Amino acid sequence: MRKLNTMLLFLAASLWYACGSGGRGSTLSADYTAFKIEDTAGIDRIVLSNRSKQQTVLVRKPNRWDVENGNFPARKDLIEVTLNTLHRMEVKEFVSKAGRDHQLKQLAVHGTTVEVYQNGEITRRFYVGGPTQNHMGTYMMLDGADMPVVVYVPGFRGYLSNHFTPNIQEWKSRQIFAYHISDIESVQVRHVRNPEQSFKVELLSPTQFALFRGASLSQAIPSFDTSLVKVFLQNFKALGFENFVDINAARMDSVRAKYGLYSVEVMEKGGTLRKVDLYQIPLPPGTLNMLGEPVDFDVDRMYGVVDDSIITLCQFFTFDPVTMPADYFLKKSAVHRKTDG
């Protein structure tokens, strides 16, 4: 409360200066317009925070952005939108005198603080508020300025607050696997309900593979279609989930115990393991499909538990290309011999 009162006093004093004898004219000066960042490639850290103790710390890595305080990759699409906004946003106008006091208070109480670092040093700090009445601009104020302004991105219809959200959940990447074949050491797929169709692919080189099957993943398959294995591995370039799930712990324990389908694991070169366990989603009794027929399970989606901790919704459509049975890779002649025998 003391911090809030102090900030409100500061903003009130700034407002007096802006509107009183020390006020400036209507011409926008560099003090108010220095939001835009020309070289976003030099940005290596962005910190977003608000008074509700929400905070997201984004850090640039060699090939991606990470959420440092969450220890997971950041959403590529949202990172791109935010960097584009930092590069293109411009000041449209001052806030009218009648609305300044209200907007100063809104920024103090509900605003998001944005800190941008370049080459390890902070180069921008500004405050992001809510949208204008027509939702075509966003109230913002630079650190050290004495009044808010309306900021927009030319050509973009909408407001910019969501591009600077401090809600860490919004920054979580929906991707589970994002690998080139050269990044992978091995992949294993376990079929919970048919263990003999489980399999493991080991990469001897980008074009040479060893394939194993069975419950213990130790039965070597001497003859298999390498082109199918290569396509299988290429599917790990972009595999993700639909959304996060907030589910009762007891219910999830029941799902884990009864409704397992697959477990997919990727061992990266360097020893890092990434995995997702997939489960059927039981539906309430009496649920009908589009034809009016009773259904017990969701036919489009599964629960996916990423790295034993993050519960998500995954689509069968997304994971069907990597959850085929081990027999899928056998050469046709081997399949025929197995069937004849």
TAQUILIN-V666354 format. One record per backbone hydrogen bond with DSSP energy under -0.5 kcal/mol. NH is the residue of the N-H (numbers start at 0). CO is the residue of the C=O. If there is no record, write none. Layout:
nh:NH co:CO
nh:NH co:CO
This chain:
nh:4 co:0
nh:5 co:1
nh:6 co:2
nh:7 co:3
nh:8 co:4
nh:9 co:5
nh:10 co:6
nh:11 co:7
nh:12 co:8
nh:13 co:9
nh:14 co:10
nh:15 co:11
nh:16 co:12
nh:17 co:13
nh:18 co:14
nh:19 co:15
nh:22 co:19
nh:31 co:28
nh:32 co:28
nh:33 co:29
nh:34 co:32
nh:35 co:32
nh:36 co:85
nh:37 co:35
nh:39 co:37
nh:41 co:38
nh:42 co:39
nh:43 co:116
nh:44 co:116
nh:45 co:57
nh:46 co:114
nh:47 co:55
nh:48 co:112
nh:49 co:53
nh:50 co:110
nh:52 co:49
nh:55 co:47
nh:57 co:45
nh:57 co:55
nh:58 co:65
nh:59 co:43
nh:60 co:63
nh:65 co:58
nh:66 co:71
nh:67 co:56
nh:67 co:65
nh:68 co:56
nh:69 co:66
nh:70 co:66
nh:71 co:66
nh:73 co:64
nh:74 co:170
nh:78 co:74
nh:79 co:75
nh:80 co:76
nh:81 co:77
nh:82 co:78
nh:83 co:79
nh:84 co:80
nh:85 co:81
nh:86 co:82
nh:87 co:83
nh:88 co:84
nh:89 co:151
nh:91 co:149
nh:92 co:149
nh:94 co:147
nh:98 co:95
nh:99 co:95
nh:99 co:96
nh:100 co:96
nh:102 co:98
nh:103 co:99
nh:104 co:100
nh:105 co:101
nh:106 co:102
nh:107 co:103
nh:108 co:104
nh:109 co:105
nh:110 co:105
nh:110 co:106
nh:111 co:127
nh:112 co:48
nh:113 co:111
nh:113 co:125
nh:114 co:46
nh:114 co:112
nh:115 co:123
nh:116 co:44
nh:117 co:120
nh:118 co:41
nh:120 co:117
nh:122 co:115
nh:123 co:115
nh:125 co:113
nh:126 co:140
nh:127 co:111
nh:128 co:138
nh:131 co:136
nh:134 co:131
nh:137 co:150
nh:138 co:129
nh:139 co:148
nh:140 co:126
nh:142 co:124
nh:144 co:141
nh:148 co:139
nh:149 co:92
nh:150 co:137
nh:150 co:148
nh:151 co:89
nh:153 co:87
nh:153 co:151
nh:155 co:152
nh:156 co:154
nh:157 co:155
nh:162 co:159
nh:163 co:160
nh:164 co:161
nh:167 co:165
nh:169 co:166
nh:170 co:166
nh:170 co:167
nh:171 co:167
nh:171 co:168
nh:172 co:72
nh:175 co:238
nh:176 co:238
nh:178 co:235
nh:182 co:179
nh:183 co:180
nh:184 co:266
nh:185 co:266
nh:186 co:200
nh:187 co:264
nh:188 co:198
nh:189 co:262
nh:191 co:189
nh:191 co:260
nh:192 co:260
nh:193 co:190
nh:196 co:193
nh:197 co:194
nh:198 co:188
nh:199 co:211
nh:200 co:186
nh:201 co:199
nh:201 co:209
nh:202 co:184
nh:203 co:201
nh:203 co:207
nh:204 co:207
nh:207 co:204
nh:209 co:201
nh:211 co:199
nh:212 co:218
nh:213 co:197
nh:216 co:213
nh:217 co:212
nh:218 co:212
nh:219 co:217
nh:220 co:210
nh:221 co:219
nh:223 co:221
nh:224 co:328
nh:225 co:223
nh:228 co:224
nh:229 co:225
nh:230 co:226
nh:231 co:227
nh:232 co:228
nh:233 co:229
nh:234 co:230
nh:234 co:231
nh:235 co:232
nh:236 co:233
nh:237 co:234
nh:238 co:176
nh:240 co:173
nh:241 co:312
nh:242 co:312
nh:244 co:310
nh:246 co:244
nh:251 co:247
nh:252 co:248
nh:253 co:249
nh:254 co:250
nh:255 co:251
nh:256 co:252
nh:257 co:253
nh:258 co:254
nh:260 co:277
nh:261 co:277
nh:262 co:189
nh:263 co:275
nh:264 co:187
nh:265 co:273
nh:266 co:185
nh:267 co:265
nh:267 co:271
nh:268 co:182
nh:270 co:267
nh:273 co:265
nh:275 co:263
nh:276 co:304
nh:277 co:261
nh:278 co:302
nh:279 co:258
nh:280 co:300
nh:281 co:279
nh:282 co:295
nh:286 co:283
nh:288 co:292
nh:291 co:288
nh:294 co:286
nh:297 co:280
nh:301 co:313
nh:302 co:278
nh:303 co:311
nh:304 co:276
nh:305 co:303
nh:305 co:309
nh:306 co:274
nh:307 co:304
nh:308 co:305
nh:309 co:305
nh:310 co:308
nh:311 co:303
nh:312 co:242
nh:313 co:301
nh:313 co:311
nh:315 co:299
nh:318 co:314
nh:319 co:315
nh:321 co:318
nh:322 co:318
nh:322 co:319
nh:325 co:196
nh:327 co:324
nh:328 co:325
nh:329 co:326
nh:330 co:222
nh:333 co:330
nh:334 co:330
nh:335 co:331
nh:336 co:332
nh:337 co:333
nh:338 co:334
nh:339 co:335
nh:340 co:336
